Amino acid sequence: MYGTWYPSLEEQRAAERHLRREPFPDEEPDWHDELLELAAEGDVDALLALRRELPVPDYDELGWGD
């Protein structure tokens, strides 16, 4: 078979995730970004972890209170 092979979009995204997951030796991993990405993909555990991590908004401060 002749021609040029291009990776599928899914393969490209998997490769990008893999590259982002490998921190530099002196760098701590950024779990927040990882959780956001997993949550965007529908991972329920990641959604719950983000919910626990984020502070409860002060609705009065936002002007949404009574």
The first five atom37 places (N, CA, C, CB, O) and aatype in JSON, in Angstrom:
{
  "aatype": [12, 18, 7, 16, 17, 18, 14, 15, 10, 6, 6, 5, 1, 0, 0, 6, 1, 8, 10, 1, 1, 6, 14, 13, 14, 3, 6, 6, 14, 3, 17, 8, 3, 6, 10, 10, 6, 10, 0, 0, 6, 7, 3, 19, 3, 0, 10, 10, 0, 10, 1, 1, 6, 10, 14, 19, 14, 3, 18, 3, 6, 10, 7, 17, 7, 3],
  "atom_mask": [
    [1, 1, 1, 1, 1],
    [1, 1, 1, 1, 1],
    [1, 1, 1, 0, 1],
    [1, 1, 1, 1, 1],
    [1, 1, 1, 1, 1],
    [1, 1, 1, 1, 1],
    [1, 1, 1, 1, 1],
    [1, 1, 1, 1, 1],
    [1, 1, 1, 1, 1],
    [1, 1, 1, 1, 1],
    [1, 1, 1, 1, 1],
    [1, 1, 1, 1, 1],
    [1, 1, 1, 1, 1],
    [1, 1, 1, 1, 1],
    [1, 1, 1, 1, 1],
    [1, 1, 1, 1, 1],
    [1, 1, 1, 1, 1],
    [1, 1, 1, 1, 1],
    [1, 1, 1, 1, 1],
    [1, 1, 1, 1, 1],
    [1, 1, 1, 1, 1],
    [1, 1, 1, 1, 1],
    [1, 1, 1, 1, 1],
    [1, 1, 1, 1, 1],
    [1, 1, 1, 1, 1],
    [1, 1, 1, 1, 1],
    [1, 1, 1, 1, 1],
    [1, 1, 1, 1, 1],
    [1, 1, 1, 1, 1],
    [1, 1, 1, 1, 1],
    [1, 1, 1, 1, 1],
    [1, 1, 1, 1, 1],
    [1, 1, 1, 1, 1],
    [1, 1, 1, 1, 1],
    [1, 1, 1, 1, 1],
    [1, 1, 1, 1, 1],
    [1, 1, 1, 1, 1],
    [1, 1, 1, 1, 1],
    [1, 1, 1, 1, 1],
    [1, 1, 1, 1, 1],
    [1, 1, 1, 1, 1],
    [1, 1, 1, 0, 1],
    [1, 1, 1, 1, 1],
    [1, 1, 1, 1, 1],
    [1, 1, 1, 1, 1],
    [1, 1, 1, 1, 1],
    [1, 1, 1, 1, 1],
    [1, 1, 1, 1, 1],
    [1, 1, 1, 1, 1],
    [1, 1, 1, 1, 1],
    [1, 1, 1, 1, 1],
    [1, 1, 1, 1, 1],
    [1, 1, 1, 1, 1],
    [1, 1, 1, 1, 1],
    [1, 1, 1, 1, 1],
    [1, 1, 1, 1, 1],
    [1, 1, 1, 1, 1],
    [1, 1, 1, 1, 1],
    [1, 1, 1, 1, 1],
    [1, 1, 1, 1, 1],
    [1, 1, 1, 1, 1],
    [1, 1, 1, 1, 1],
    [1, 1, 1, 0, 1],
    [1, 1, 1, 1, 1],
    [1, 1, 1, 0, 1],
    [1, 1, 1, 1, 1]
  ],
  "atom_positions": [
    [[0.85, -1.17, 0.0], [0.0, 0.0, 0.0], [0.89, 1.24, 0.0], [-0.96, 0.0, 1.22], [1.87, 1.31, 0.74]],
    [[0.55, 2.18, -0.82], [1.34, 3.4, -0.95], [0.56, 4.58, -0.38], [1.72, 3.66, -2.42], [-0.67, 4.53, -0.28]],
    [[1.28, 5.62, -0.01], [0.63, 6.82, 0.49], [1.19, 7.22, 1.83], [0.0, 0.0, 0.0], [2.1, 6.58, 2.37]],
    [[0.64, 8.26, 2.34], [1.09, 8.79, 3.62], [0.1, 8.38, 4.7], [1.24, 10.32, 3.57], [-1.11, 8.48, 4.52]],
    [[0.64, 7.92, 5.83], [-0.21, 7.54, 6.95], [-0.29, 8.71, 7.92], [0.33, 6.26, 7.66], [0.72, 9.31, 8.27]],
    [[-1.5, 9.02, 8.34], [-1.72, 10.05, 9.35], [-2.43, 9.4, 10.53], [-2.54, 11.25, 8.77], [-3.36, 8.62, 10.34]],
    [[-2.0, 9.73, 11.75], [-2.69, 9.15, 12.91], [-4.1, 9.73, 13.02], [-1.9, 9.43, 14.21], [-4.36, 10.86, 12.62]],
    [[-4.99, 8.93, 13.56], [-6.36, 9.4, 13.76], [-6.36, 10.47, 14.86], [-7.31, 8.22, 14.14], [-5.38, 10.62, 15.59]],
    [[-7.44, 11.19, 14.95], [-7.56, 12.23, 15.98], [-7.43, 11.6, 17.37], [-8.9, 12.98, 15.84], [-6.81, 12.18, 18.26]],
    [[-8.03, 10.43, 17.54], [-7.94, 9.76, 18.84], [-6.49, 9.39, 19.18], [-8.82, 8.49, 18.84], [-6.07, 9.54, 20.32]],
    [[-5.74, 8.92, 18.19], [-4.33, 8.58, 18.42], [-3.51, 9.83, 18.73], [-3.75, 7.86, 17.2], [-2.6, 9.79, 19.55]],
    [[-3.82, 10.94, 18.07], [-3.11, 12.2, 18.32], [-3.37, 12.67, 19.75], [-3.55, 13.29, 17.32], [-2.45, 13.06, 20.46]],
    [[-4.64, 12.62, 20.17], [-4.98, 13.06, 21.52], [-4.33, 12.16, 22.57], [-6.51, 13.07, 21.71], [-3.87, 12.64, 23.6]],
    [[-4.29, 10.85, 22.32], [-3.65, 9.92, 23.26], [-2.16, 10.23, 23.39], [-3.86, 8.46, 22.81], [-1.61, 10.2, 24.49]],
    [[-1.52, 10.54, 22.27], [-0.09, 10.87, 22.3], [0.15, 12.17, 23.06], [0.48, 10.99, 20.87], [1.11, 12.28, 23.82]],
    [[-0.72, 13.17, 22.85], [-0.58, 14.44, 23.56], [-0.77, 14.24, 25.06], [-1.59, 15.47, 23.03], [-0.03, 14.81, 25.86]],
    [[-1.76, 13.43, 25.44], [-1.98, 13.16, 26.87], [-0.76, 12.47, 27.46], [-3.25, 12.29, 27.07], [-0.34, 12.79, 28.57]],
    [[-0.21, 11.52, 26.73], [0.97, 10.8, 27.22], [2.14, 11.76, 27.44], [1.37, 9.69, 26.23], [2.84, 11.66, 28.45]],
    [[2.35, 12.68, 26.51], [3.44, 13.64, 26.66], [3.21, 14.57, 27.84], [3.61, 14.45, 25.38], [4.15, 14.91, 28.56]],
    [[1.96, 14.98, 28.04], [1.66, 15.88, 29.16], [1.77, 15.16, 30.5], [0.26, 16.48, 29.01], [2.04, 15.8, 31.51]],
    [[1.56, 13.87, 30.52], [1.58, 13.12, 31.77], [2.99, 12.91, 32.31], [0.91, 11.78, 31.59], [3.16, 12.69, 33.51]],
    [[3.97, 12.96, 31.46], [5.34, 12.72, 31.91], [5.98, 14.03, 32.35], [6.17, 12.06, 30.79], [6.41, 14.82, 31.52]],
    [[6.04, 14.27, 33.68], [6.63, 15.52, 34.15], [8.14, 15.52, 33.96], [6.29, 15.74, 35.63], [8.78, 14.48, 33.86]],
    [[8.68, 16.71, 33.93], [10.12, 16.84, 33.89], [10.66, 16.33, 35.23], [10.57, 18.32, 33.62], [9.93, 16.36, 36.22]],
    [[11.9, 15.87, 35.29], [12.42, 15.27, 36.52], [12.29, 16.14, 37.77], [13.86, 14.93, 36.32], [12.05, 15.61, 38.85]],
    [[12.43, 17.44, 37.64], [12.36, 18.31, 38.81], [10.99, 18.98, 38.95], [13.44, 19.37, 38.74], [10.84, 19.93, 39.73]],
    [[10.02, 18.51, 38.22], [8.71, 19.15, 38.22], [7.66, 18.22, 38.82], [8.3, 19.56, 36.78], [7.62, 17.03, 38.51]],
    [[6.84, 18.77, 39.69], [5.74, 18.01, 40.26], [4.63, 17.88, 39.21], [5.2, 18.68, 41.57], [4.4, 18.81, 38.44]],
    [[3.95, 16.76, 39.17], [2.85, 16.62, 38.21], [1.7, 17.56, 38.56], [2.35, 15.16, 38.17], [1.44, 17.82, 39.74]],
    [[1.04, 18.07, 37.56], [-0.09, 18.97, 37.76], [-1.38, 18.15, 37.74], [-0.12, 20.1, 36.67], [-1.95, 17.91, 36.68]],
    [[-1.81, 17.72, 38.91], [-2.97, 16.84, 38.99], [-4.25, 17.55, 38.62], [-3.09, 16.27, 40.39], [-5.19, 16.92, 38.14]],
    [[-4.3, 18.85, 38.83], [-5.53, 19.58, 38.51], [-5.83, 19.49, 37.02], [-5.41, 21.05, 38.95], [-6.97, 19.23, 36.63]],
    [[-4.83, 19.72, 36.18], [-5.04, 19.63, 34.73], [-5.41, 18.21, 34.32], [-3.77, 20.07, 33.98], [-6.26, 18.01, 33.45]],
    [[-4.79, 17.24, 34.95], [-5.1, 15.84, 34.64], [-6.55, 15.53, 35.01], [-4.14, 14.89, 35.39], [-7.26, 14.87, 34.26]],
    [[-6.98, 16.01, 36.18], [-8.36, 15.79, 36.6], [-9.33, 16.48, 35.66], [-8.57, 16.28, 38.03], [-10.37, 15.92, 35.31]],
    [[-9.01, 17.71, 35.24], [-9.88, 18.41, 34.3], [-10.03, 17.65, 33.0], [-9.34, 19.81, 34.03], [-11.13, 17.55, 32.45]],
    [[-8.94, 17.12, 32.5], [-8.98, 16.37, 31.24], [-9.81, 15.09, 31.4], [-7.56, 16.02, 30.77], [-10.63, 14.77, 30.54]],
    [[-9.6, 14.37, 32.48], [-10.37, 13.16, 32.71], [-11.85, 13.47, 32.9], [-9.83, 12.4, 33.93], [-12.71, 12.74, 32.42]],
    [[-12.14, 14.56, 33.62], [-13.53, 14.96, 33.82], [-14.19, 15.32, 32.49], [-13.62, 16.14, 34.8], [-15.35, 15.0, 32.26]],
    [[-13.45, 16.0, 31.62], [-13.99, 16.35, 30.3], [-14.3, 15.12, 29.48], [-13.0, 17.25, 29.55], [-15.17, 15.14, 28.61]],
    [[-13.58, 14.03, 29.74], [-13.83, 12.78, 29.03], [-14.93, 11.96, 29.7], [-12.55, 11.95, 28.96], [-15.27, 10.88, 29.23]],
    [[-15.51, 12.48, 30.8], [-16.62, 11.82, 31.45], [-16.25, 10.92, 32.61], [0.0, 0.0, 0.0], [-17.07, 10.1, 33.03]],
    [[-15.05, 11.03, 33.14], [-14.62, 10.2, 34.26], [-15.29, 10.71, 35.54], [-13.06, 10.21, 34.4], [-14.99, 11.81, 36.0]],
    [[-16.19, 9.91, 36.09], [-16.96, 10.32, 37.26], [-16.06, 10.54, 38.48], [-18.04, 9.28, 37.59], [-16.27, 11.5, 39.23]],
    [[-15.07, 9.68, 38.67], [-14.17, 9.84, 39.82], [-13.41, 11.16, 39.74], [-13.18, 8.67, 39.89], [-13.19, 11.82, 40.76]],
    [[-13.01, 11.56, 38.53], [-12.32, 12.84, 38.36], [-13.25, 13.99, 38.67], [-11.76, 12.97, 36.93], [-12.85, 14.98, 39.29]],
    [[-14.51, 13.88, 38.24], [-15.49, 14.93, 38.54], [-15.67, 15.09, 40.05], [-16.84, 14.62, 37.88], [-15.71, 16.21, 40.57]],
    [[-15.78, 13.97, 40.76], [-15.94, 14.02, 42.21], [-14.71, 14.59, 42.89], [-16.25, 12.64, 42.76], [-14.83, 15.34, 43.86]],
    [[-13.53, 14.23, 42.41], [-12.29, 14.76, 42.99], [-12.21, 16.27, 42.78], [-11.06, 14.07, 42.37], [-11.79, 16.99, 43.69]],
    [[-12.59, 16.74, 41.61], [-12.59, 18.19, 41.37], [-13.59, 18.89, 42.26], [-12.9, 18.48, 39.89], [-13.33, 19.97, 42.78]],
    [[-14.74, 18.26, 42.45], [-15.77, 18.86, 43.3], [-15.27, 19.0, 44.73], [-17.05, 18.01, 43.27], [-15.54, 20.01, 45.39]],
    [[-14.53, 18.0, 45.22], [-13.97, 18.07, 46.57], [-12.86, 19.11, 46.67], [-13.44, 16.7, 47.0], [-12.66, 19.72, 47.72]],
    [[-12.14, 19.3, 45.57], [-10.98, 20.2, 45.57], [-11.39, 21.67, 45.52], [-10.08, 19.88, 44.39], [-10.74, 22.52, 46.13]],
    [[-12.46, 21.96, 44.8], [-12.86, 23.36, 44.59], [-13.65, 23.88, 45.78], [-13.68, 23.49, 43.3], [-14.47, 23.14, 46.34]],
    [[-13.44, 25.13, 46.17], [-14.2, 25.69, 47.28], [-15.66, 25.93, 46.86], [-13.56, 27.01, 47.76], [-15.96, 26.14, 45.69]],
    [[-16.53, 25.88, 47.85], [-17.94, 26.17, 47.59], [-18.07, 27.66, 47.32], [-18.85, 25.73, 48.8], [-17.58, 28.47, 48.1]],
    [[-18.73, 28.05, 46.22], [-18.83, 29.48, 45.9], [-19.71, 30.21, 46.92], [-19.39, 29.67, 44.49], [-20.68, 29.65, 47.43]],
    [[-19.36, 31.44, 47.19], [-20.17, 32.3, 48.05], [-21.16, 33.02, 47.15], [-19.27, 33.32, 48.87], [-20.83, 34.02, 46.51]],
    [[-22.39, 32.51, 47.11], [-23.38, 33.04, 46.18], [-23.78, 34.47, 46.51], [-24.6, 32.16, 46.18], [-24.13, 35.24, 45.61]],
    [[-23.73, 34.85, 47.79], [-24.03, 36.23, 48.16], [-22.98, 37.17, 47.57], [-24.08, 36.39, 49.69], [-23.31, 38.26, 47.09]],
    [[-21.72, 36.75, 47.62], [-20.65, 37.56, 47.06], [-20.8, 37.71, 45.54], [-19.28, 36.94, 47.4], [-20.44, 38.73, 44.97]],
    [[-21.32, 36.68, 44.92], [-21.53, 36.72, 43.47], [-22.79, 37.49, 43.08], [-21.6, 35.31, 42.92], [-23.02, 37.75, 41.9]],
    [[-23.6, 37.83, 44.07], [-24.84, 38.55, 43.78], [-25.99, 37.62, 43.44], [0.0, 0.0, 0.0], [-26.99, 38.06, 42.88]],
    [[-25.84, 36.34, 43.77], [-26.89, 35.38, 43.45], [-27.72, 35.02, 44.68], [-26.28, 34.12, 42.86], [-28.62, 34.19, 44.59]],
    [[-27.43, 35.64, 45.81], [-28.14, 35.32, 47.05], [-29.51, 35.97, 47.09], [0.0, 0.0, 0.0], [-29.95, 36.64, 46.15]],
    [[-30.18, 35.77, 48.22], [-31.52, 36.35, 48.39], [-31.46, 37.83, 48.59], [-32.23, 35.72, 49.57], [-32.5, 38.47, 48.75]]
  ]
}
